[in-house]
Amino acid sequence: MPITFTMLKKTIRLRLVIVAIIVFYASLITAAAIRLRDSVFLPDRVLISDILSKHNNPEGAWIAILGINICVILLYPVTQALQINQGKRLRTASLTGRWMFFLGILSIIALSLTSLLDEGGYSDLHVWMAYASFMGVVGGLTIGFTINFLSGYKRLLSLTLTMILLATFSYLAYLFTQPEYFNGRLWLLAVYEWMLSAIISAGIIQIVWMAKH
């Protein structure tokens, strides 16, 4: 990995991840509440990209951006969990998974910070970074659970989670080739973003919990 820390204990990694996820949702929900305080709730009003946008959420965006960046920093130890259950023959796959996850969370930071420059609408760069963040994190987790399965570690659970994440990654890849898919259906994009965030959160907790040490 680009940065090397002393291997943390499993219990410490798990606590950091839980705190990270709490910070993530608390900051997003708080920022969304600020945006909605003078309007009626509609699904497209809680689009994560809009919650982070200085243009669309001038008073609450900084809360979400700060929370997401704290979350990402706390998630770095997850890259350690992605290598623990590997066998000697799976080191290349493990390295690929760790890099995908690492680049995915870096993309989240870039996405959140560039939202400060938002002038309304979604630039191609914003869309690409959103896909890079989601696909990087989901891809890294998918490889991690696949390694657990191939290593014979909690095989049924690992296989189940691999299939769920693989289906999620495949759908993301499909959406990437369909740029007009959400046109006129921002409510659907909002629902999908929150569902995807929930799947990723559950996957991260699970991969850390399943690490042998």
Short mmCIF file of the C-alpha atoms (twelve columns), coordinates in Angstrom:
data_MODEL
# 
_entry.id   MODEL 
# 
loop_
_atom_site.group_PDB 
_atom_site.id 
_atom_site.type_symbol 
_atom_site.label_atom_id 
_atom_site.label_alt_id 
_atom_site.label_comp_id 
_atom_site.label_asym_id 
_atom_site.label_seq_id 
_atom_site.Cartn_x 
_atom_site.Cartn_y 
_atom_site.Cartn_z 
_atom_site.pdbx_PDB_model_num 
ATOM 1   C CA . MET A 1   0.000   0.000   0.000   1 
ATOM 2   C CA . PRO A 2   1.128   3.627   -0.485  1 
ATOM 3   C CA . ILE A 3   1.206   4.145   3.290   1 
ATOM 4   C CA . THR A 4   2.178   1.524   5.838   1 
ATOM 5   C CA . PHE A 5   1.068   1.531   9.456   1 
ATOM 6   C CA . THR A 6   1.658   -1.010  12.201  1 
ATOM 7   C CA . MET A 7   -1.009  -3.679  11.889  1 
ATOM 8   C CA . LEU A 8   -3.907  -2.747  14.155  1 
ATOM 9   C CA . LYS A 9   -5.775  -5.270  16.243  1 
ATOM 10  C CA . LYS A 10  -9.073  -6.520  14.854  1 
ATOM 11  C CA . THR A 11  -11.081 -4.992  17.718  1 
ATOM 12  C CA . ILE A 12  -9.521  -1.568  17.131  1 
ATOM 13  C CA . ARG A 13  -10.203 -1.729  13.383  1 
ATOM 14  C CA . LEU A 14  -13.803 -2.715  14.039  1 
ATOM 15  C CA . ARG A 15  -14.345 0.181   16.452  1 
ATOM 16  C CA . LEU A 16  -12.801 2.648   14.004  1 
ATOM 17  C CA . VAL A 17  -15.060 1.394   11.226  1 
ATOM 18  C CA . ILE A 18  -18.203 1.663   13.359  1 
ATOM 19  C CA . VAL A 19  -17.273 5.214   14.380  1 
ATOM 20  C CA . ALA A 20  -16.540 6.059   10.729  1 
ATOM 21  C CA . ILE A 21  -19.955 4.851   9.589   1 
ATOM 22  C CA . ILE A 22  -21.732 6.686   12.402  1 
ATOM 23  C CA . VAL A 23  -19.897 9.896   11.448  1 
ATOM 24  C CA . PHE A 24  -20.772 9.347   7.775   1 
ATOM 25  C CA . TYR A 25  -24.511 8.985   8.310   1 
ATOM 26  C CA . ALA A 26  -24.756 11.556  11.104  1 
ATOM 27  C CA . SER A 27  -23.104 14.234  8.968   1 
ATOM 28  C CA . LEU A 28  -25.162 13.415  5.870   1 
ATOM 29  C CA . ILE A 29  -28.457 13.304  7.764   1 
ATOM 30  C CA . THR A 30  -27.662 16.562  9.576   1 
ATOM 31  C CA . ALA A 31  -26.738 18.281  6.291   1 
ATOM 32  C CA . ALA A 32  -29.870 16.899  4.627   1 
ATOM 33  C CA . ALA A 33  -32.042 18.162  7.501   1 
ATOM 34  C CA . ILE A 34  -30.586 21.641  7.055   1 
ATOM 35  C CA . ARG A 35  -31.387 21.528  3.352   1 
ATOM 36  C CA . LEU A 36  -34.944 20.316  3.965   1 
ATOM 37  C CA . ARG A 37  -35.881 22.523  6.898   1 
ATOM 38  C CA . ASP A 38  -37.881 24.979  4.761   1 
ATOM 39  C CA . SER A 39  -39.232 22.513  2.199   1 
ATOM 40  C CA . VAL A 40  -41.326 19.374  1.862   1 
ATOM 41  C CA . PHE A 41  -39.443 16.066  1.922   1 
ATOM 42  C CA . LEU A 42  -39.018 14.488  -1.498  1 
ATOM 43  C CA . PRO A 43  -36.539 11.688  -2.351  1 
ATOM 44  C CA . ASP A 44  -34.721 13.782  -4.937  1 
ATOM 45  C CA . ARG A 45  -34.094 16.437  -2.273  1 
ATOM 46  C CA . VAL A 46  -31.785 14.056  -0.388  1 
ATOM 47  C CA . LEU A 47  -29.574 13.178  -3.332  1 
ATOM 48  C CA . ILE A 48  -26.123 12.782  -1.779  1 
ATOM 49  C CA . SER A 49  -24.489 14.841  -4.533  1 
ATOM 50  C CA . ASP A 50  -26.857 17.715  -3.750  1 
ATOM 51  C CA . ILE A 51  -26.312 17.412  -0.003  1 
ATOM 52  C CA . LEU A 52  -22.575 17.850  -0.652  1 
ATOM 53  C CA . SER A 53  -23.095 20.712  -3.095  1 
ATOM 54  C CA . LYS A 54  -22.243 24.207  -1.915  1 
ATOM 55  C CA . HIS A 55  -24.632 25.497  -4.585  1 
ATOM 56  C CA . ASN A 56  -27.607 23.324  -3.594  1 
ATOM 57  C CA . ASN A 57  -26.929 23.160  0.144   1 
ATOM 58  C CA . PRO A 58  -24.929 26.292  1.054   1 
ATOM 59  C CA . GLU A 59  -25.483 26.036  4.816   1 
ATOM 60  C CA . GLY A 60  -25.174 22.285  5.298   1 
ATOM 61  C CA . ALA A 61  -22.675 21.097  2.686   1 
ATOM 62  C CA . TRP A 62  -19.619 21.731  4.858   1 
ATOM 63  C CA . ILE A 63  -21.005 19.426  7.570   1 
ATOM 64  C CA . ALA A 64  -21.394 16.548  5.116   1 
ATOM 65  C CA . ILE A 65  -17.994 17.180  3.513   1 
ATOM 66  C CA . LEU A 66  -16.222 17.309  6.878   1 
ATOM 67  C CA . GLY A 67  -17.992 14.166  8.071   1 
ATOM 68  C CA . ILE A 68  -17.199 12.218  4.906   1 
ATOM 69  C CA . ASN A 69  -13.503 13.124  5.058   1 
ATOM 70  C CA . ILE A 70  -13.271 12.083  8.713   1 
ATOM 71  C CA . CYS A 71  -15.045 8.851   7.776   1 
ATOM 72  C CA . VAL A 72  -12.573 8.095   4.971   1 
ATOM 73  C CA . ILE A 73  -9.562  8.662   7.235   1 
ATOM 74  C CA . LEU A 74  -11.006 6.266   9.809   1 
ATOM 75  C CA . LEU A 75  -11.666 3.670   7.081   1 
ATOM 76  C CA . TYR A 76  -8.018  3.360   6.047   1 
ATOM 77  C CA . PRO A 77  -7.383  0.358   8.387   1 
ATOM 78  C CA . VAL A 78  -9.943  -1.608  6.338   1 
ATOM 79  C CA . THR A 79  -7.138  -2.052  3.781   1 
ATOM 80  C CA . GLN A 80  -5.362  -4.152  6.421   1 
ATOM 81  C CA . ALA A 81  -8.395  -6.403  6.819   1 
ATOM 82  C CA . LEU A 82  -8.404  -7.002  3.059   1 
ATOM 83  C CA . GLN A 83  -5.020  -8.757  3.272   1 
ATOM 84  C CA . ILE A 84  -5.275  -10.809 6.451   1 
ATOM 85  C CA . ASN A 85  -7.060  -13.921 5.152   1 
ATOM 86  C CA . GLN A 86  -5.024  -14.251 1.962   1 
ATOM 87  C CA . GLY A 87  -3.002  -17.320 1.049   1 
ATOM 88  C CA . LYS A 88  0.379   -17.156 -0.651  1 
ATOM 89  C CA . ARG A 89  -1.179  -17.723 -4.071  1 
ATOM 90  C CA . LEU A 90  -3.657  -14.895 -3.580  1 
ATOM 91  C CA . ARG A 91  -1.261  -12.051 -2.846  1 
ATOM 92  C CA . THR A 92  -1.706  -10.435 -6.257  1 
ATOM 93  C CA . ALA A 93  -5.496  -10.522 -5.911  1 
ATOM 94  C CA . SER A 94  -5.202  -9.149  -2.384  1 
ATOM 95  C CA . LEU A 95  -2.985  -6.293  -3.561  1 
ATOM 96  C CA . THR A 96  -5.479  -5.492  -6.341  1 
ATOM 97  C CA . GLY A 97  -8.366  -5.437  -3.861  1 
ATOM 98  C CA . ARG A 98  -6.507  -3.203  -1.433  1 
ATOM 99  C CA . TRP A 99  -5.561  -0.763  -4.191  1 
ATOM 100 C CA . MET A 100 -9.121  -0.644  -5.521  1 
ATOM 101 C CA . PHE A 101 -10.481 0.074   -2.058  1 
ATOM 102 C CA . PHE A 102 -7.771  2.650   -1.338  1 
ATOM 103 C CA . LEU A 103 -8.303  4.490   -4.635  1 
ATOM 104 C CA . GLY A 104 -12.056 4.298   -4.054  1 
ATOM 105 C CA . ILE A 105 -11.866 6.100   -0.719  1 
ATOM 106 C CA . LEU A 106 -9.407  8.623   -2.171  1 
ATOM 107 C CA . SER A 107 -11.977 9.336   -4.889  1 
ATOM 108 C CA . ILE A 108 -14.562 9.966   -2.175  1 
ATOM 109 C CA . ILE A 109 -12.317 12.668  -0.703  1 
ATOM 110 C CA . ALA A 110 -11.772 14.234  -4.135  1 
ATOM 111 C CA . LEU A 111 -15.494 14.087  -4.889  1 
ATOM 112 C CA . SER A 112 -16.461 15.777  -1.644  1 
ATOM 113 C CA . LEU A 113 -13.859 18.541  -1.935  1 
ATOM 114 C CA . THR A 114 -14.664 19.358  -5.572  1 
ATOM 115 C CA . SER A 115 -18.293 19.730  -4.532  1 
ATOM 116 C CA . LEU A 116 -17.187 23.017  -2.967  1 
ATOM 117 C CA . LEU A 117 -16.616 24.301  -6.507  1 
ATOM 118 C CA . ASP A 118 -20.035 23.221  -7.732  1 
ATOM 119 C CA . GLU A 119 -21.919 25.882  -9.662  1 
ATOM 120 C CA . GLY A 120 -25.059 23.803  -10.163 1 
ATOM 121 C CA . GLY A 121 -25.544 20.666  -12.216 1 
ATOM 122 C CA . TYR A 122 -23.206 17.696  -12.387 1 
ATOM 123 C CA . SER A 123 -19.991 17.931  -14.387 1 
ATOM 124 C CA . ASP A 124 -18.516 14.906  -16.161 1 
ATOM 125 C CA . LEU A 125 -15.662 14.954  -13.622 1 
ATOM 126 C CA . HIS A 126 -18.156 14.750  -10.750 1 
ATOM 127 C CA . VAL A 127 -19.905 11.767  -12.350 1 
ATOM 128 C CA . TRP A 128 -16.638 9.963   -13.076 1 
ATOM 129 C CA . MET A 129 -15.374 10.455  -9.531  1 
ATOM 130 C CA . ALA A 130 -18.681 9.204   -8.131  1 
ATOM 131 C CA . TYR A 131 -18.393 6.004   -10.157 1 
ATOM 132 C CA . ALA A 132 -14.681 5.681   -9.279  1 
ATOM 133 C CA . SER A 133 -15.448 5.920   -5.566  1 
ATOM 134 C CA . PHE A 134 -18.371 3.492   -5.556  1 
ATOM 135 C CA . MET A 135 -16.779 0.978   -7.949  1 
ATOM 136 C CA . GLY A 136 -13.400 1.145   -6.211  1 
ATOM 137 C CA . VAL A 137 -14.818 0.421   -2.768  1 
ATOM 138 C CA . VAL A 138 -17.284 -2.231  -3.984  1 
ATOM 139 C CA . GLY A 139 -14.626 -3.867  -6.175  1 
ATOM 140 C CA . GLY A 140 -12.113 -3.978  -3.327  1 
ATOM 141 C CA . LEU A 141 -14.647 -5.550  -0.963  1 
ATOM 142 C CA . THR A 142 -15.707 -8.067  -3.629  1 
ATOM 143 C CA . ILE A 143 -12.118 -9.223  -4.056  1 
ATOM 144 C CA . GLY A 144 -11.685 -9.385  -0.278  1 
ATOM 145 C CA . PHE A 145 -14.681 -11.679 0.221   1 
ATOM 146 C CA . THR A 146 -13.637 -13.767 -2.794  1 
ATOM 147 C CA . ILE A 147 -10.233 -14.309 -1.182  1 
ATOM 148 C CA . ASN A 148 -11.952 -15.373 2.040   1 
ATOM 149 C CA . PHE A 149 -13.998 -17.900 0.057   1 
ATOM 150 C CA . LEU A 150 -11.029 -19.276 -1.879  1 
ATOM 151 C CA . SER A 151 -9.043  -19.523 1.360   1 
ATOM 152 C CA . GLY A 152 -11.806 -21.670 2.855   1 
ATOM 153 C CA . TYR A 153 -12.669 -19.104 5.516   1 
ATOM 154 C CA . LYS A 154 -16.389 -18.958 6.359   1 
ATOM 155 C CA . ARG A 155 -17.064 -20.093 2.805   1 
ATOM 156 C CA . LEU A 156 -20.866 -19.874 2.717   1 
ATOM 157 C CA . LEU A 157 -20.963 -16.369 4.171   1 
ATOM 158 C CA . SER A 158 -18.035 -15.254 2.013   1 
ATOM 159 C CA . LEU A 159 -19.670 -16.644 -1.137  1 
ATOM 160 C CA . THR A 160 -22.999 -14.982 -0.329  1 
ATOM 161 C CA . LEU A 161 -21.387 -11.591 0.231   1 
ATOM 162 C CA . THR A 162 -19.215 -11.990 -2.875  1 
ATOM 163 C CA . MET A 163 -22.272 -12.611 -5.044  1 
ATOM 164 C CA . ILE A 164 -24.171 -9.633  -3.590  1 
ATOM 165 C CA . LEU A 165 -21.235 -7.287  -4.132  1 
ATOM 166 C CA . LEU A 166 -20.454 -8.710  -7.561  1 
ATOM 167 C CA . ALA A 167 -24.050 -8.050  -8.629  1 
ATOM 168 C CA . THR A 168 -23.754 -4.516  -7.214  1 
ATOM 169 C CA . PHE A 169 -20.477 -3.909  -9.084  1 
ATOM 170 C CA . SER A 170 -21.959 -5.257  -12.323 1 
ATOM 171 C CA . TYR A 171 -24.959 -2.950  -12.020 1 
ATOM 172 C CA . LEU A 172 -22.657 0.015   -11.386 1 
ATOM 173 C CA . ALA A 173 -20.685 -0.907  -14.500 1 
ATOM 174 C CA . TYR A 174 -23.937 -1.080  -16.485 1 
ATOM 175 C CA . LEU A 175 -25.038 2.345   -15.218 1 
ATOM 176 C CA . PHE A 176 -21.655 3.791   -16.190 1 
ATOM 177 C CA . THR A 177 -22.426 2.890   -19.808 1 
ATOM 178 C CA . GLN A 178 -25.911 4.449   -19.592 1 
ATOM 179 C CA . PRO A 179 -25.322 8.155   -18.826 1 
ATOM 180 C CA . GLU A 180 -28.972 9.055   -19.508 1 
ATOM 181 C CA . TYR A 181 -30.394 6.392   -17.200 1 
ATOM 182 C CA . PHE A 182 -31.334 8.744   -14.357 1 
ATOM 183 C CA . ASN A 183 -32.464 11.688  -16.489 1 
ATOM 184 C CA . GLY A 184 -35.805 12.816  -15.092 1 
ATOM 185 C CA . ARG A 185 -35.542 10.234  -12.318 1 
ATOM 186 C CA . LEU A 186 -33.344 11.871  -9.719  1 
ATOM 187 C CA . TRP A 187 -35.517 10.364  -6.984  1 
ATOM 188 C CA . LEU A 188 -34.378 6.928   -8.174  1 
ATOM 189 C CA . LEU A 189 -30.741 8.027   -8.145  1 
ATOM 190 C CA . ALA A 190 -31.166 9.276   -4.570  1 
ATOM 191 C CA . VAL A 191 -32.692 5.976   -3.444  1 
ATOM 192 C CA . TYR A 192 -29.925 4.040   -5.208  1 
ATOM 193 C CA . GLU A 193 -27.152 6.153   -3.653  1 
ATOM 194 C CA . TRP A 194 -28.466 5.579   -0.131  1 
ATOM 195 C CA . MET A 195 -29.020 1.854   -0.750  1 
ATOM 196 C CA . LEU A 196 -25.526 1.523   -2.177  1 
ATOM 197 C CA . SER A 197 -24.080 3.343   0.817   1 
ATOM 198 C CA . ALA A 198 -25.895 0.906   3.127   1 
ATOM 199 C CA . ILE A 199 -24.570 -2.125  1.214   1 
ATOM 200 C CA . ILE A 200 -21.032 -0.756  1.362   1 
ATOM 201 C CA . SER A 201 -21.331 0.018   5.083   1 
ATOM 202 C CA . ALA A 202 -22.512 -3.518  5.819   1 
ATOM 203 C CA . GLY A 203 -19.756 -4.976  3.635   1 
ATOM 204 C CA . ILE A 204 -17.044 -2.954  5.362   1 
ATOM 205 C CA . ILE A 205 -18.198 -3.994  8.837   1 
ATOM 206 C CA . GLN A 206 -18.381 -7.614  7.709   1 
ATOM 207 C CA . ILE A 207 -14.915 -7.733  6.086   1 
ATOM 208 C CA . VAL A 208 -13.331 -6.300  9.237   1 
ATOM 209 C CA . TRP A 209 -15.296 -8.635  11.507  1 
ATOM 210 C CA . MET A 210 -14.311 -11.675 9.407   1 
ATOM 211 C CA . ALA A 211 -10.571 -10.930 9.580   1 
ATOM 212 C CA . LYS A 212 -8.778  -13.618 11.582  1 
ATOM 213 C CA . HIS A 213 -6.880  -11.114 13.731  1 
# 
